[in-house]
């Protein structure tokens, strides 16, 4: 590809004028792994949305190492056979021109809500110490090591990691999330929960059976005892969050039972019909 390259045919729709400042800034950006075509039903246009891992605003000196988005209106040529997805290489630094957002950024500790509007790609595969470090930290973050669970894999570019654990003879899946706190917090809670798996397993089953026996028999038109429900539940999934709250999912007689709790104890349980076609 020859640079500079003007994206979207060089046309910025009027509908974007209220969302972005009129004068472009030059940026160094760190490209992530995700790029998608999105139909903007509000304005009747088709846009590309690409994850970027961080940026430097060369006009203002502002620099960020947070996940945000680069977006632009797609031209007919860019739409053809997803040609827009070939404009950028993953995990690579680029020099670009973008319109800054009109409204201030809204940020969590790990993610920014907002985006830059791309107008032009000036250079590709550049190297700058800050941006190189952003990309390397992202690559390093794709896996998380746990003494108990081994290597956990990141969930795409979302702030979470997934793994498996043999719990009382059953291989279960789990996710630890770091959207609002370092992932080590959620991982520590998950390790503590699973180190005491035999005791916790009995508590989960007893709690669910006592809370849901009447409702379960009503849904299934059956007459299971609490003991039969507790012993027949098969664990499937654990979702753990940084504050120590969690949800444990069981399968029982074609129904899903969820037990929710936190560091202070178990809070609630519910039961719903299981639809295997919706499993991920």
N, C-alpha and C positions, 0 to 999 in steps of 0.2 A: 504494500500500500504506500502511496505517495503522501507525504505530509507537507504542509498542513492539509487536513481533511475536514470539510464542513459537513456536519451531520444533519440529517433531516432535510436535506435539500436547501439548507440555509434559511428556512422559513420558521419563524416563531409565531404561532397562532396568537391572535389578540387575547384569547381567553387566558393566556399565561401572564399577561402584563400586570395583573393585580397580585400575582403570586411571587414574582421575582423582580429584583431591581433591574433597571434598564441597561446599566453599563456592565459588561462582562469583566470578571476578574480572571487572572491567570492562576492556575492551581497545579501543584504536583499531587497526584492521587495514587493511592495503592489499591489496585483492583483485586476484588475477592473472587469467589468461585461461582456466584449466581448471577444470571442475566435472564430476564423474562419479558415476554410481550404481554402487555396488559391493555384491555379495552377500557378506556375512560368513558363510562356511560354518562357522566355529568356533562362533558363537553363534546361527546361523540367523536373522539379521536383515538388513535392507537399509539401507545407510548412504549418505550423500552425502559425498564427499571433494572439497574445493575448495582449490586452491592459493592461499596468501597470500604476499605478497612481503616482509612485515615486520609488526611490531606494536609497540605500547606497552602494557605492563601498567599500568593506571592505579592499581592497588592497591599495587604494589611499585616502580614506576618503571622496571622492566626494559624495555629496548627492543632490538629486533633487526631487522636488514635482511637476512634470509636467507629462502630459499624453504622453507616448511613447509606444513602442511595444517590446514584447519578441517574438522571432521567432525561429523555428527550422525545420529541415527536418523531415517529418513524416515517421516512419517505417510502414511496412505492418500491424503489430499488432495495432499500434496507429490509423491507418486509418480505421480499421475494426469497423463498427458501431460507428464511431466518438469517439472511446475510448480516443483519445487525449484530448477531452473536459472535461474528468473526472479527468485529472491529477491535476487540480487546483480547489480550492473552491473560489468562488467570494468573494471579499472584505476581503481577508485573506493575512497574511504575510508569506513569504517563504524565506528560505535560499537556494540559488542556486549558481551554477557555470555557467558563461557566458563568451563568447568571446566579448571583447569590440569592438566597430566599429573602422575601420581603419581611417576613415575621421572624422574630428571634428563634433560635433553636430551642427545642425542649429536650432535655437530656435525662436519662437514668445514668447510674454509674458506668454502664457498659454499652449504651446505645443512644443514638441521637434520633429524635423524630424530626424529619425534615429531609430535604434533598437539595442538590445542586442541579441546575438546568444546563446540560451540556450543549455547547454551540460549535465547538471546534476541537479537533485533536491536533496538537502541534508537534509532539515528539513521542516516540515509543521506546520502551525498554531503557529508561534512564536510571541513573543511580544517584541517590542523595542519602546521606547517613540516616536521617530521621525516618524517611519513608522506607528505606531498606530494613531498618529495625522493626517498623510496624509489620512489614510482610513476614519477617523471620519470626516475630512473636506469634503471628497468626498461625504459621506453619507448626511452630512448637506446640500451640494450643490445641491442635487437632486430636491429640491423644493425652490422656491423663493417667498417671500411674497410681495404683492403689495397692497397698501391701496385702489387703484381703481379697480384692477382686481382680488384680492384675491390670491389664491395659484397657481403659475405657475409651471409646471412640466418640468424637463430637457428633452432635445431631445437626448435620448440614452446617449452616452458619448461625444456627440459633444458640443462645447461651445455655447449653445443656450438654450432658454426656450420657451415653447409654452403655449398659453392660449386662452381663448375665451372672447368675450366682446359683450354685447348687444348694438349695435350701431343703433340708430334710429329704433328700433324694429326688427333689423336683427341680429341674432347670427353669429358673424364672428370669424375666427381663426386668430391668429397672432403669430409671432416669434420675440423674441428679442435676438440678438447675442452678445456674449462677446469674440469673437475670438481675437480681438486686443486691447481691453479696458475692464475695469470692466463693468459688465452687468448693474450696476446701471445707467450708462450713457445712454444706449439704452432704459432702462425701463423709465427713466425720460422723454426722448423724446417721447416715446410711450404714456405715460400718458398725456403729454401736447397735443399731437395730438388728443387724444380721448376725452379729456375734452372739446375741442372746436369742437366736431364732427359735429354739425349742420352747422357751418360756413365752415369747411373744406370740408364737403360732397358736398356742393353747388359748391365750388371752383373746386374740382376734376371733377365733372360731366360737368361743363361748359367748363373747359380746355380740357377734352377728346373729347367732342362733337365738339368744334371748331377745334381741331387738326385733328380729324379722320372722320368727316362726309363724305367727298368725298370717302375716302378709304373704309369705312364701307359699303357704298352703292354699291361701285364697287365689293367688296367681296361677298355681299349678293344679288347682282342684285336687289336692292330695291331702294326706294326713301324716306328714313326716313329724317325728318327734324332734325336740331340740337336739338331742344326742345324735340322731341320724343326720341332721343338717350339719352339725359341727364336724362330724367325722367324714362326711361326704364332700366337703368343700375342697376344691383343688386350686391352690394358689397359682396365679398367672403373672401378676405384675405388681411392682411397687414404684410409686412416684414420690420422690423425696425433694423437699425444698430447703432453702438455706436457713430458714427460721426453725427448722425441725418439724414442721408440719408434713404429713404424709398421707397417702391414700394407697390402700392395699386392695387388689382386685382378686376375687375368687370366682371360679366357675362351679355352679351346682345345678345339676338337672336342667341344662340348657338355659340357665339364668345367670346373670352376673351379680355378684354381691361385692359391694365396695364398703370398706371399713376405713373411716377417716379419723386421724388423731394428730397429736403433737407431743411435745416433750412433757406435757402435763398429764397425758392420758388419752384414752379413746373418746371420741366426741360423738360420732354418729355412724349409722350403717344404712345402706339402702340396697334394693334389689330391683333388677330390670331384666327383661327378656334379652337373651343373647342372640345377636345377629352376626354370624361368622363372616359374612361378606363385607363387613365394615372393619374387620381386623386390619391393622397395618402390617 
